[in-house]
Amino acid sequence: MILKDRVAIVTGAGSGIGQGGAQIMAREGAHVVVVDRNLERARDTVDMIAAAGGSAEAKGIDVTNDEAMATLVEDVRGRHGRIDILHNHAGIQVEGTLESVSVEGFDASLAVNVRAHFIGARLVMPAMRALGKGVILNTSSSSGVFYDREMIAYTTSKHAVVAMTRQIAADYARFNIRVNALCPGWVDTPFNDPFIRQMGGREAIEAYIAEKVPMGRWASIEEIAETILFLVSDRSSYITGQAIVADGGETI
């Protein structure tokens, strides 16, 4: 098991990609702290991990609550003595153009998709520096390296994640702490509902993917989870500051 005895914190892990990433880390030996604002969904993920023989715990926390996140990190470090991996995955998708998106939606996108990643990384950094190593993975999107039609709040936030990731990576590489951005393309989860509405429904999004994605299909959660495992493990030990795109060729 390539993550044996490591301690990982995964936010937004109650469903979708976050859940898949938490499961694969636990499968490979990590103890995973499953964070989701919906505690029941976090517990569902922990139950799946336990059923497969893995180790995990559930925490119901809103990642925009700085105090709750600080308490979480302090508690995990205190009980386990280390934090090896942070996957900042929690995010939101708000549709709309410059004129149609609400200002509240734009602000919420920055708060969840960017600021919460910043706070999470800031909080775990002392533990990683003390350990002499660590991995931070920030979820961006293929929308962080190009654009999505009429999704200004989302694309702005996801581009910011890539820039922030590169800056942290450059600043902390000398401490043997690697920081990368995960940039998934189309994965068939409820997270895409705002964009599907923007496109005009399920039939329209299926046609869009068939036309725009060279591989002609959605990614599976399992495919993205394998990318996560690569990035948080020593298999990517010389990779830092990169935006790793897994999108079936859409951004070619």
BADO-825655 format. One line per 3 residues: number of its first residue (from 1); their letters; for each residue x, y, z of N, C-alpha, C. Coordinates in steps of 0.2 Angstrom, whole numbers, plus 2048, in hexadecimal, padded with zeros to 3 digits. Example, Ala and Ser with C-alpha at 12.3 -4.5 7.8 and 13.67 -1.06 7.14 Angstrom:
! residues 2
1 = AS = 842 7E4 827 83E 7EA 827 842 7F0 827; 840 7F5 823 844 7FB 824 840 800 827
//
This chain:
! residues 252
1 = MIL = 804 7FA 800 800 800 800 804 806 800; 803 80A 7FB 808 810 7FA 807 816 7FF; 802 816 802 800 81B 807 800 819 80E
4 = KDR = 803 813 810 803 810 816 805 815 81C; 801 815 821 803 819 827 802 821 826; 800 823 820 7FF 82A 81F 7F8 82D 821
7 = VAI = 7F8 833 823 7F2 836 825 7F0 83B 820; 7EA 83B 81E 7E7 83F 818 7E1 843 81B; 7E0 849 819 7DA 84D 81A 7D7 84E 813
10 = VTG = 7D1 84C 811 7CE 84D 80B 7C7 851 80C; 7C7 857 809 7C1 85B 80A 7BC 85A 804; 7B5 85B 805 7B1 859 800 7B0 852 7FE
13 = AGS = 7B2 84E 803 7B2 846 802 7AC 842 803; 7A6 846 804 7A0 842 805 79D 83F 7FF; 7A0 841 7F9 79D 83F 7F3 7A2 840 7ED
16 = GIG = 7A0 83D 7E7 7A4 83F 7E1 7AB 83D 7E1; 7AF 842 7DE 7B6 841 7DE 7B9 841 7E5; 7B7 845 7E9 7BA 845 7F0 7B9 83F 7F3
19 = QGG = 7B3 83C 7F3 7B2 835 7F6 7B7 830 7F2; 7B7 830 7EC 7BC 82B 7E8 7C3 82C 7EA; 7C5 832 7EB 7CC 833 7ED 7CD 831 7F4
22 = AQI = 7C9 832 7F9 7C9 830 800 7C9 828 800; 7C5 825 7FC 7C5 81D 7FC 7CC 81B 7F9; 7CE 81D 7F4 7D5 81B 7F1 7DB 81C 7F6
25 = MAR = 7DB 821 7F9 7E0 823 7FE 7E0 81E 804; 7DA 81C 806 7D9 817 80C 7DB 810 809; 7D9 80F 803 7DA 808 800 7E2 807 800
28 = EGA = 7E6 80D 7FF 7ED 80C 7FF 7F0 80D 806; 7ED 80D 80B 7F0 80D 812 7EF 813 816; 7ED 819 813 7EC 81F 817 7E6 81F 81C
31 = HVV = 7E7 822 821 7E1 824 825 7DF 82A 823; 7D8 82A 821 7D5 830 81D 7D0 834 822; 7D1 83A 823 7CC 83E 826 7C8 841 821
34 = VVD = 7C1 83F 821 7BC 840 81C 7B9 846 81E; 7B9 84C 81A 7B6 852 81C 7B1 854 817; 7AB 855 81A 7A6 858 815 7A1 85C 819
37 = RNL = 79E 861 817 799 865 81A 793 861 81D; 792 85C 819 78C 857 81B 78F 851 81E; 78E 851 825 791 84C 829 78F 845 827
40 = ERA = 789 844 825 786 83D 823 78A 83B 81D; 78B 83F 818 78E 83D 812 796 83B 814; 799 83F 818 79F 83D 81B 7A0 836 81E
43 = RDT = 79B 835 822 79A 82E 825 799 829 820; 795 82A 81B 794 825 816 79B 823 812; 79F 828 811 7A6 827 80E 7AA 823 813
46 = VDM = 7AA 824 819 7AD 821 81E 7AB 819 81F; 7A4 818 81E 7A2 812 81E 7A4 80E 818; 7A4 811 812 7A7 80D 80C 7AE 80B 80D
49 = IAA = 7B2 810 810 7B9 80F 811 7BA 809 816; 7B6 809 81C 7B7 804 821 7B5 7FD 81E; 7AF 7FD 81A 7AD 7F7 817 7B3 7F4 813
52 = AGG = 7B7 7F8 810 7BC 7F5 80C 7C3 7F4 810; 7C2 7F5 816 7C8 7F3 81B 7CD 7F9 81C; 7CA 7FF 81A 7CF 805 81B 7CD 809 822
55 = SAE = 7D1 80E 823 7D1 812 829 7CF 819 827; 7C9 81C 82B 7C7 823 829 7C3 825 82F; 7C2 82C 82F 7BD 82F 834 7BA 835 830
58 = AKG = 7B4 836 833 7AF 83B 82F 7AF 841 833; 7AF 847 830 7AF 84E 833 7AA 852 82F; 7A5 855 832 7A0 859 82F 7A2 860 830
61 = IDV = 7A5 863 82B 7A8 86A 82B 7A7 86D 825; 7A5 874 825 7A5 878 81F 7AC 87B 81F; 7AF 87A 819 7B6 87C 818 7B7 884 818
64 = TND = 7B1 888 818 7B2 88F 818 7B2 891 81F; 7B1 88D 824 7B2 88E 82B 7B9 88D 82E; 7BD 893 82E 7C4 893 82F 7C5 890 836
67 = EAM = 7C1 891 83B 7C2 88F 842 7C1 887 842; 7BC 885 83F 7BB 87E 83F 7C0 87A 83B; 7C3 87D 836 7C8 879 832 7CF 879 837
70 = ATL = 7D0 87F 83A 7D6 87F 83E 7D5 87A 844; 7CF 879 847 7CE 874 84C 7CF 86D 849; 7CD 86C 843 7CE 866 840 7D5 864 83F
73 = VED = 7D9 868 83C 7E0 867 83B 7E4 866 842; 7E2 86A 847 7E6 869 84D 7E4 863 850; 7DE 861 850 7DB 85A 853 7DF 854 84F
76 = VRG = 7DF 854 848 7E2 84F 844 7E9 84E 846; 7ED 854 846 7F4 854 847 7F5 851 84F; 7F1 854 853 7F2 852 85A 7F1 84A 85B
79 = RHG = 7EC 847 858 7EA 840 859 7EF 83C 855; 7F1 83E 84F 7F5 839 84B 7FC 83B 84A; 7FE 841 84D 805 843 84D 807 845 846
82 = RID = 803 846 841 806 847 83A 800 849 836; 801 84D 830 7FC 84D 82B 801 84D 824; 800 848 821 804 847 81B 801 849 814
85 = ILH = 7FA 849 814 7F7 84B 80E 7F1 84F 80F; 7F0 855 80B 7EA 859 80B 7E7 859 804; 7E1 856 803 7DE 857 7FD 7D8 85C 7FE
88 = NHA = 7D9 863 7FC 7D4 868 7FC 7D0 867 7F6; 7CA 863 7F7 7C6 862 7F1 7BF 865 7F1; 7BC 867 7F7 7B6 86A 7F8 7B5 870 7F3
91 = GIQ = 7B0 870 7EF 7AF 876 7EB 7A8 877 7E9; 7A6 87C 7E5 79F 87D 7E3 7A0 880 7DC; 79A 87F 7D8 79A 881 7D1 794 886 7D1
94 = VEG = 795 88C 7CF 790 891 7CE 790 893 7C7; 78A 893 7C3 78A 895 7BC 788 89C 7BB; 78A 89E 7B5 788 8A5 7B4 78D 8A9 7B0
97 = TLE = 78C 8AE 7AC 790 8B3 7A9 792 8B8 7AE; 796 8BD 7AB 798 8C3 7AF 792 8C7 7B1; 78C 8C7 7AD 786 8CB 7AF 781 8C7 7B2
100 = SVS = 781 8C0 7B1 77C 8BC 7B4 77D 8B9 7BB; 784 8B8 7BC 785 8B4 7C2 784 8B9 7C8; 782 8B7 7CE 781 8BB 7D3 788 8BD 7D7
103 = VEG = 788 8C2 7D9 78F 8C4 7DD 790 8BF 7E3; 78A 8BD 7E6 78B 8B9 7EC 78E 8B2 7E9; 78B 8B0 7E3 78E 8AA 7E0 795 8AA 7DF
106 = FDA = 797 8B0 7DC 79E 8B1 7DA 7A3 8B1 7E1; 7A0 8B4 7E6 7A4 8B4 7EC 7A4 8AD 7EF; 79F 8AA 7EF 79F 8A3 7F2 7A4 89E 7EE
109 = SLA = 7A4 89F 7E8 7A9 89B 7E4 7B0 89C 7E6; 7B2 8A3 7E7 7B9 8A4 7EA 7BA 8A2 7F1; 7B4 8A2 7F5 7B5 8A0 7FC 7B6 899 7FC
112 = VNV = 7B2 895 7F9 7B3 88D 7F9 7B9 88B 7F5; 7B9 88D 7EF 7BE 88A 7EA 7C5 88C 7EB; 7C6 892 7EE 7CD 895 7EE 7CF 896 7F5
115 = RAH = 7CB 89A 7F9 7CD 89C 800 7CD 896 804; 7C8 892 804 7C8 88C 808 7CF 887 807; 7D1 887 800 7D7 883 7FF 7DD 887 802
118 = FIG = 7DD 88D 801 7E2 891 804 7E3 890 80C; 7DD 890 80F 7DD 88F 817 7DF 888 818; 7DC 883 815 7DE 87C 816 7E6 87B 815
121 = ARL = 7E9 87E 810 7F0 87D 80F 7F4 881 814; 7F2 887 816 7F5 88A 81B 7F5 887 822; 7EF 884 824 7EF 880 82A 7F3 87A 82B
124 = VMP = 7F4 876 825 7F7 870 826 7FF 871 825; 801 877 822 808 878 820 80D 877 826; 80B 87A 82C 810 878 832 811 871 833
127 = AMR = 80C 86D 833 80C 866 834 811 863 82F; 810 865 829 814 862 823 81B 864 824; 81C 86A 826 823 86C 826 827 869 82C
130 = ALG = 823 868 831 826 864 837 828 85D 835; 823 85A 831 824 853 82F 82A 852 82A; 82B 858 826 831 858 821 82E 856 81A
133 = KGV = 828 855 81A 825 853 813 81D 854 814; 81A 854 80E 813 854 80D 811 855 806; 80A 854 805 807 855 7FF 801 859 800
136 = ILN = 800 85E 7FC 7F9 862 7FB 7F7 861 7F4; 7F1 85F 7F3 7EE 85F 7ED 7E7 863 7ED; 7E7 868 7E9 7E2 86D 7E8 7DE 86B 7E2
139 = TSS = 7D7 86A 7E3 7D3 869 7DD 7D1 86F 7D9; 7D4 86F 7D3 7D2 875 7CF 7CD 872 7CA; 7CE 872 7C3 7C9 86F 7BE 7CD 870 7B8
142 = SSG = 7CA 86D 7B3 7CC 86E 7AC 7CA 876 7AA; 7C5 878 7AE 7C4 87F 7AD 7C9 884 7B0; 7CE 881 7B4 7D3 885 7B7 7D9 886 7B2
145 = VFY = 7D8 883 7AC 7DE 884 7A7 7DB 886 7A0; 7D4 886 79F 7D1 889 79A 7CB 88D 79C; 7C5 88C 799 7BF 890 79B 7B9 88B 79A
148 = DRE = 7B4 88D 79E 7AD 88A 79D 7A8 890 79B; 7A4 88E 796 79F 893 794 79B 895 799; 79A 89C 79A 795 89F 79F 796 89C 7A6
151 = MIA = 79C 89B 7A8 79E 899 7AF 7A3 89D 7B2; 7A2 8A4 7B2 7A8 8A8 7B4 7AA 8A7 7BB; 7A6 8A6 7C0 7A8 8A5 7C7 7AC 89F 7C8
154 = YTT = 7AA 89A 7C5 7AD 893 7C5 7B4 893 7C2; 7B4 896 7BC 7BB 896 7B8 7C0 89B 7BC; 7BD 8A0 7BE 7C2 8A5 7C2 7C5 8A2 7C8
157 = SKH = 7C1 89E 7CC 7C3 89B 7D2 7C8 895 7D0; 7C6 892 7CB 7CB 88C 7CA 7D1 88E 7C7; 7D1 893 7C3 7D8 896 7C0 7DC 898 7C6
160 = AVV = 7D9 89C 7CB 7DC 89E 7D1 7DF 898 7D5; 7DC 892 7D5 7DE 88D 7D9 7E5 88A 7D6; 7E5 88A 7CF 7EB 888 7CC 7F1 88D 7CE
163 = AMT = 7F0 894 7CD 7F5 899 7CF 7F7 898 7D6; 7F3 897 7DB 7F4 896 7E2 7F8 890 7E3; 7F7 88B 7E0 7FA 884 7E0 801 885 7DE
166 = RQI = 803 888 7D9 809 889 7D6 80E 88E 7DB; 80A 893 7DE 80E 897 7E2 810 893 7E9; 80B 890 7EC 80D 88C 7F2 812 887 7F0
169 = AAD = 812 883 7EA 817 87E 7E9 81E 881 7E8; 81E 887 7E5 825 88A 7E4 827 88C 7EB; 823 88F 7F0 825 891 7F6 827 88B 7FB
172 = YAR = 824 886 7FA 825 880 7FF 829 87A 7FC; 82B 87A 7F6 82F 874 7F4 835 873 7F8; 838 878 7FA 83E 877 7FE 83D 873 805
175 = FNI = 837 873 807 835 86F 80D 833 868 80B; 833 866 805 831 85F 803 82A 85F 803; 826 864 802 81F 864 802 81D 865 7FA
178 = RVN = 819 861 7F8 817 861 7F1 810 864 7F0; 80E 868 7EC 808 86B 7EB 806 86B 7E4; 800 867 7E2 7FE 867 7DB 7F7 868 7DB
181 = ALC = 7F4 86A 7D5 7ED 86B 7D3 7EA 865 7CF; 7E5 863 7D1 7E1 85E 7CD 7DC 861 7C9; 7DC 860 7C3 7D7 863 7BE 7D3 85E 7BA
184 = PGW = 7CE 85C 7BD 7CA 857 7BA 7C5 85A 7B4; 7C4 856 7AF 7BF 858 7AA 7B8 856 7AC; 7B4 853 7A8 7AD 851 7A9 7AD 84B 7AD
187 = VDT = 7AA 84B 7B3 7A9 845 7B7 7A2 845 7B9; 79E 840 7B8 797 840 7B8 795 83F 7BF; 794 845 7C3 792 846 7CA 78D 84C 7CA
190 = PFN = 789 84C 7CF 785 852 7D0 788 858 7D0; 78F 859 7D1 792 85F 7D2 791 863 7CB; 790 85F 7C6 78F 863 7BF 788 866 7BE
193 = DPF = 784 865 7C2 77D 867 7C1 77C 86E 7BF; 780 873 7C2 780 87A 7C0 782 87B 7B8; 787 877 7B6 789 878 7AF 784 875 7AB
196 = IRQ = 781 86F 7AD 77C 86C 7A9 776 870 7A8; 774 874 7AD 76E 878 7AC 770 87E 7A7; 777 880 7A8 779 885 7A3 779 883 79C
199 = MGG = 77A 87D 79B 77B 87A 794 774 879 792; 76F 878 796 768 877 794 765 870 795; 769 86C 799 766 865 79B 76B 860 799
202 = REA = 769 85A 79B 76D 854 79B 76F 852 793; 76A 853 78F 76C 851 788 771 856 785; 771 85C 787 775 861 784 77D 85F 787
205 = IEA = 77D 85E 78D 784 85C 790 787 856 78D; 783 851 78C 785 84B 789 788 84C 782; 784 851 77E 786 852 777 78D 857 778
208 = YIA = 78D 85B 77D 793 85F 77D 799 85B 77F; 799 856 783 79E 852 785 7A0 84D 77F; 79B 84B 77B 79D 847 775 7A1 84B 770
211 = EKV = 79F 851 770 7A2 855 76A 7A9 858 76D; 7AA 85B 773 7AF 85E 775 7B5 85A 779; 7B3 854 77B 7B8 850 77F 7BB 84B 77A
214 = PMG = 7C1 84B 778 7C3 846 773 7C2 83F 774; 7C2 83D 77B 7C1 836 77D 7B9 835 77D; 7B5 83A 77C 7AE 83A 77B 7AA 837 781
217 = RWA = 7AC 838 787 7A8 835 78C 7AA 839 793; 7A6 838 798 7A8 83A 79F 7AE 836 7A1; 7B1 839 7A6 7B6 835 7AA 7B2 831 7B0
220 = SIE = 7B4 82C 7B2 7B2 829 7B8 7B5 82B 7BE; 7B2 82B 7C4 7B5 82D 7CA 7BB 829 7CC; 7BB 823 7CA 7C1 81E 7CB 7C7 821 7C7
223 = EIA = 7C6 823 7C1 7CB 826 7BD 7CF 82C 7C0; 7CA 830 7C3 7CD 836 7C6 7D0 834 7CD; 7CE 82F 7D0 7D1 82D 7D7 7D8 82A 7D6
226 = ETI = 7D9 827 7D0 7DF 824 7CF 7E4 82A 7CD; 7E2 82F 7CA 7E6 835 7CA 7E8 838 7D0; 7E3 839 7D5 7E4 83B 7DB 7E9 837 7DF
229 = LFL = 7E9 831 7DF 7ED 82C 7E2 7F4 82E 7E0; 7F5 82E 7D9 7FC 830 7D6 7FF 836 7D9; 7FB 83B 7DA 7FD 842 7DC 7FE 842 7E3
232 = VSD = 7FB 83E 7E7 7FC 83F 7EF 801 83A 7F1; 804 835 7ED 808 830 7EE 80F 832 7EC; 814 82E 7EE 81B 82E 7EC 81C 82D 7E5
235 = RSS = 817 82A 7E1 817 829 7DA 818 82F 7D6; 817 835 7D9 817 83C 7D6 81C 840 7DA; 821 83D 7DD 826 840 7E1 82A 846 7DF
238 = YIT = 82A 846 7D8 82E 84C 7D5 829 851 7D1; 823 850 7D3 81E 855 7D0 81B 85A 7D5; 81C 860 7D4 819 865 7D8 818 86B 7D4
241 = GQA = 813 86F 7D6 811 875 7D2 80D 874 7CC; 80B 86E 7CB 808 86D 7C4 800 86D 7C5; 7FD 86E 7BF 7F6 86D 7BE 7F5 867 7BA
244 = IVA = 7F3 862 7BD 7F2 85B 7BA 7EB 85B 7B7; 7EA 85B 7B0 7E4 85A 7AD 7E2 853 7AB; 7DC 851 7AD 7D9 84B 7AC 7D3 84C 7A8
247 = DGG = 7D2 84D 7A2 7CC 84F 79F 7CB 84C 798; 7CE 846 797 7CC 843 791 7CE 846 78A; 7D3 84B 78B 7D5 84F 785 7D2 855 784
250 = ETI = 7CD 858 788 7C9 85D 786 7CD 864 785; 7D2 864 789 7D6 86B 789 7DC 86A 784; 7DD 865 780 7E2 865 77B 7E1 86B 776
//
